Amino acid sequence: MCLAVPGRVIEVTCDEPFERTGRVDFGGVVKSVDLTCVPEAGMGDYVIVHVGMALAVLDESEAESVLDALRELHSVMGGEGR
């Protein structure tokens, strides 16, 4: 199964057309992410990320909806991250 997770862009670290990267916050966990496929993404935007690559920009309400569902799933599973 593949999983793509929404995160918020907190910094664009390289803005070259074929090497666009940034730092994305996933609820307190910050990771370096390839932003090449989402040239329109900027600081504060939510992006959906799979295997370190941002695939699309999400609006904030859609991102929050997905994050709420993930939090609910986590609590149903006992918060153990199984």
C-alpha positions in Angstrom: 0.0 0.0 0.0 1.2 3.5 -0.8 0.5 6.5 1.4 0.8 10.1 0.6 0.7 12.5 3.6 -0.1 16.3 3.6 2.4 18.7 5.1 2.9 22.4 5.2 5.8 24.0 3.3 7.9 26.0 5.8 10.8 26.9 3.6 11.9 26.6 0.0 15.6 25.8 0.1 16.4 25.6 -3.6 14.2 27.2 -6.3 16.0 25.9 -9.5 13.5 24.5 -12.0 14.7 20.9 -11.9 16.1 20.9 -8.4 13.4 22.6 -6.4 13.5 21.5 -2.7 12.0 22.6 0.5 11.4 21.8 4.1 7.9 20.5 5.0 6.3 20.2 8.4 4.3 17.1 9.1 2.8 18.0 12.4 6.1 18.7 14.1 8.3 16.4 12.1 10.2 18.4 9.5 11.6 16.7 6.4 13.4 17.8 3.2 11.0 17.3 0.3 11.5 17.5 -3.5 9.1 20.3 -4.8 10.0 19.9 -8.5 6.5 18.7 -9.4 4.8 21.5 -7.7 6.4 24.7 -8.9 3.4 26.7 -7.7 3.9 25.6 -4.0 5.3 28.3 -1.7 5.8 28.9 2.0 2.6 28.2 3.9 1.1 26.0 1.3 0.0 22.4 2.0 1.4 19.7 -0.3 0.7 16.0 -0.5 4.0 14.0 -0.2 4.8 10.5 -1.2 8.3 9.0 -0.7 9.9 12.5 -0.3 8.3 14.1 -3.3 5.5 16.6 -3.3 2.8 15.5 -5.8 0.2 18.2 -5.5 -0.8 21.4 -3.6 -3.8 21.0 -1.4 -6.0 23.8 0.0 -5.9 24.1 3.7 -9.4 22.7 4.4 -8.6 19.6 2.4 -5.3 19.1 4.1 -6.9 19.5 7.6 -9.6 17.0 6.7 -7.0 14.4 5.8 -4.9 15.2 8.9 -8.0 14.9 11.1 -8.7 11.4 9.5 -5.1 10.3 10.2 -5.4 11.5 13.8 -8.6 9.6 14.2 -7.1 6.5 12.8 -4.1 6.9 15.2 -6.4 7.2 18.2 -8.5 4.2 17.1 -5.3 2.1 16.9 -4.5 3.0 20.4 -1.9 5.6 19.5 0.7 2.9 19.0 1.5 3.6 15.4 0.9 0.0 14.3 
